[in-house]
């Protein structure tokens, strides 16, 4: 009876721990280092033990028994020996939570932290925005004589923290994020979400940072891929891209290099631009007359029509797929749009792969 009661008490205790902490995943918790092993440190959280694996320690961090540490609770695992609480001190969320604790304006929502990027133990960048125009978000986070930011830095092993004011313009925000380096110009590619950032030779190492740290953190914070280059490298790349654009237009519109070169120089680098810009814009190009402009527009439209037909053909299911048992026109078209145009293509797909690609019911996918 005593054994059964003890077991039930232990099970109830485990259930209580799981219930108490399962909703706190992602939150910051504070505890005392109970013991330090080779693979992990055991942290006492209000009478409950949690694990801080070595891989989740801040670089060059030394933890000793009795130290008070703040961490992010990342996982609550249900295991036979009881729930395992996993902590992390490397994640960017820890910096955000520490500022919420240290800066009253952040905790009250007057100042918003929109993102954070970290090289744990070395450097971090955070972006901030104020909901009140009278309050400077950077000044509030730094505090009097840097007291607030220093307090956060002390908690994360003296990590250096850059605080950047968030702005709507991605290019302007990247310029701020790369400070103290000075940026000459930025070329934005919306399609690939990348930017070519041009700096002077003297600013190159500063913009990149030690081991690429500065540009990597700025890239993580902004969500854009950043390519740092000098004026000379940017000019070479622009020349190379212009040459590639000339060669593409020569092939697509069946024109000579001279005409293609003029088009690219004037900013017409795709058949769409040649076909659909106002006629006057092409007529304004020096050396272009009405006949040449009309020919160019006709050739551009012909190329676009042929390309559209080819793309339609690619997305059209083959006869064997359409006529196979259990297939209907709608499903066949759906499959073809995902690259499955024939029975042979379908046979090579696994059921789970088919479900993931097309979103159809697993049972129906298996049948087909």
Buried (B, 14 or more C-beta within 10 A) or exposed (E): EEEEEEEEEEEEEBEEBBEBBEEEEEEBBEBBBBEBEEEBBBBEBEEBBBBBEEEBBBEEBEBEEEBEBBBBBBBBEEEEEBBBBBBBBBBBBBBBBBBBBBBEBBEEEBBBBEBBBBBBBBBBBBBBEBEEEEEBBBEBBBBEEEEBBBBBBEBBBEBEBBBBBBBEEBBBBBBBBBBEBEBEEBBBEEEEEBBBBBBBEEBBEBBBBEEEBBBBBBBBBBEBEBBBBBEEBBEEBEEEEBEEBBEBBBEBBEBEEEBBBBBBEBEBBBBEBBBEBEEEBBEEBEEBEEEBBEEBBEBBBBBBEEEEEEEEEEEBBBEEBBEBEEBEEEBBBBBBBBEBBBBEBBEEBEBEEBBEBBEBEEEBBEEB
